Amino acid sequence: MRKFLVILCCMFVVSPLRGATLINDTETERLLADLVSPIASAANISPARLKIHIVHDDDFNAFVSGGEDIYIYTGLLTQIKSPAALQAVVAHELGHTIGGHMAQMADRMAAEMRRALLIQALGIGLMAASGEPSLGAGVLAGAGGVATQGMLSFSRDEERMADNLGLDLMRRAGQNPDAFVVVFEQMRDITGAAETKINPNRINHPLTAERLKNVREYIAAHPGKYNSADTKYGKKYELVRAKLVGYLDSPSRIADLYPASDTSDAALYARAISDMRGGNLDASIRQTQELTRRQPKNAYFYELLGDAEFAAGNYAAAVAAYDNALKFGDAAPQIQTALALVLTDRAAAGDNDRARELCLRANLTSPSPLTYWVLARAYGDDGRAHWAMAEYYAMMGNDKKARAYAKKAQKSLPHDSPEFIKSGDILNKK
Ligand SMILES: [Zn+2]
């Protein structure tokens, strides 16, 4: 069980956003980056500067902050009908950025109300903005009850403008703007019952029906030849959705979504993850091995196999699986860290050396607290372990402990060593 907890730690990171939990997962992050990049490029945002954050929250929601940080909710990922529809959501949110709505919004919002921002986006917050106290109250309570009505909504005009700018972005990216229709039809299904009770004259957000009409008119006025992300990414998206459901939902809901009769890769994936969570490790390993037979170059199936084998205490099999995951997954830092963790746990001859190497490489491209924590384990009694712990605490925002470890590191390390100097950087940081 302890092993499984560590695996979960690899995936879930509590974020500075109040109360929200962010999810780190290479497979999900890479797919989202592929989907969002063309839309971001069309908005003149370099894909290299783009940061995608996955928020563990059931809301059908997404938002953009500062133009380069895109927050996508697991509720959106697991519910939205297609990858193209997800692109449309992001295009709409970037429309708010291009339209300058975020700056005006920032003026209206106090910094501590950032959490409230999480529930607006795409107009699901319309219930909060509707002037219907009974409807708004529930949504506000869900946001921690901090926001007042006017603060968390874009205006009706801003929503329409974001839709139009988003449609432009889709077109410029060569993606079919029809995906907007898919999103609004789905939103109408989700919010439709509530909307019929709302008086349109008292509402800031355009109703979904009104937005749907606007979008259809735009599409009719802009015929053309487009690509659809559904063709290219549909299969990968199914797997990501299955993974999130497998990790985040209850066994009964997983069984509803993927009944035993469903023998697709996605269904097997969701069940293998659910079985691992439930401690049915043999079943989990068997199904994951079947997945690797069906897709022998899928890095993430090997990653799961590594997790499950490790949870079962099968070190050699876990190491072999992670090695394959690295081979087919372009040396993903998160998988390097997972392998390093297993190696430090096994601690056979040479294991800690290799773990150190893996952690240092992972931190070159994508430093993470967990990687520093594993690195400290790999250093063992070496004074550099104190430096690694100092970095770990610095990343976790615990300056007191970071400084204490940096001091310890400096006591035991040669003054000209890189770790001594890096410890000094932590001590000199204000
Ligand atoms: Zn919006």
Boltz pocket constraint, residues with backbone or C-beta under 6 A from the ligand:
constraints:
  - pocket:
      binder: B
      contacts: [[A, 92], [A, 93], [A, 96], [A, 121], [A, 122], [A, 123], [A, 154], [A, 158], [A, 159], [A, 162]]
      max_distance: 6.0
